[in-house]
């Protein structure tokens, strides 16, 4: 369990960016692997993953990142701290809101823009798994960054 100590802006931002990338690229990898996108040619999984991720509309990517970051900040302001379970729930809620609310014309390559169905079970499950992974990546990255900062501060205090 993570402590409720405040994080530095550097740790928060680094963890947020890596979590966002996880929420974009992990589902893209699975979608390419399962050939759910017409862009997945089956020739090179690495390239197919990037093609699928690139096709996802900027609105979907930015909306997820904005919701995820805002909910993380709200949770901390509300006293929920930096718990793994809270961060996972925030990742899942953020991705679910994007799938549910992003209009079709802004959803190119994502959700309804991928299959024509807003809650197509397989892609939705893939996106939700990406949300879970995003929360986990955020928690682990932030915790590791905080530990490094504490270690640096201790080494600096020993030198004095």
C-alpha positions, 0 to 999 in steps of 0.5 A, spaced: 500 500 500 502 506 498 503 512 503 499 518 502 505 523 502 504 528 497 508 527 490 512 532 487 510 535 480 515 531 476 513 524 479 506 526 478 507 528 471 512 522 469 507 517 472 501 520 468 505 520 461 507 513 462 500 511 464 497 515 458 501 511 453 499 505 456 492 506 456 493 508 448 498 503 446 496 497 450 489 496 447 492 498 440 497 492 441 491 487 443 487 490 437 492 489 432 494 482 435 487 480 434 486 484 427 480 488 430 482 494 426 483 494 418 490 497 419 493 491 422 496 487 416 499 482 420 506 483 417 509 486 423 505 487 430 510 492 432 508 497 426 501 494 426 500 497 434 503 504 432 498 504 426 492 502 430 494 507 436 496 513 430 489 512 427 485 513 434 483 520 434 486 525 438 480 527 441 480 520 444 487 520 446 486 527 449 480 526 453 482 520 456 489 523 458 485 529 461 480 525 465 485 521 468 489 527 470 483 531 473 480 525 476 487 523 480 488 530 482 481 530 485 482 524 488 488 527 492 485 533 493 479 529 496 484 525 501 483 519 497 491 519 497 495 515 492 492 508 493 493 503 487 486 501 487 484 508 487 488 509 481 486 503 477 479 505 479 480 512 476 483 509 469 477 504 468 472 510 470 476 515 465 476 510 459 469 508 460 467 515 460 471 516 453 467 510 450 461 512 453 461 519 451 465 521 446 461 522 439 462 518 434 465 523 429 470 524 434 472 517 435 476 515 429 479 508 430 476 508 438 470 505 441 464 506 436 469 509 431 472 503 431 466 498 430 460 502 429 458 500 436 458 504 442 459 498 447 462 492 442 464 487 448 471 485 445 474 492 444 470 495 450 473 489 455 480 491 451 479 498 453 478 497 460 484 492 461 488 498 458 485 503 463 486 498 469 493 497 466 494 505 466 492 505 473 497 500 475 503 503 471 501 510 474 501 507 481 508 504 480 511 509 476 510 514 481 512 510 487 518 509 484 520 516 482 518 518 490 523 513 492 528 515 488 527 522 490 527 520 497 534 516 496 537 523 493 534 527 499 537 522 504 544 522 500 544 530 500 543 530 507 548 525 509 553 529 505 552 536 509 
